[in-house]
């Protein structure tokens, strides 16, 4: 999901939840977008961990290949 899509969705939901209170809408949108950011941060951390695991596996396989060649 793109950032513009997230903002648009937050705007739409805030209008549905708080049609007559602009400050509540703004607070809701901020919280909604903060939730997206936290979720994206968690996904990034997971991807970093997968990358680290992949790099470690590659190093292990390279070491095994070098040992076979010797």
HELIX and SHEET records of a PDB file:
HELIX    1   1 UNK A    3  UNK A   17  1                                  15    
HELIX    2   2 UNK A   22  UNK A   69  1                                  48    
END                                                                             
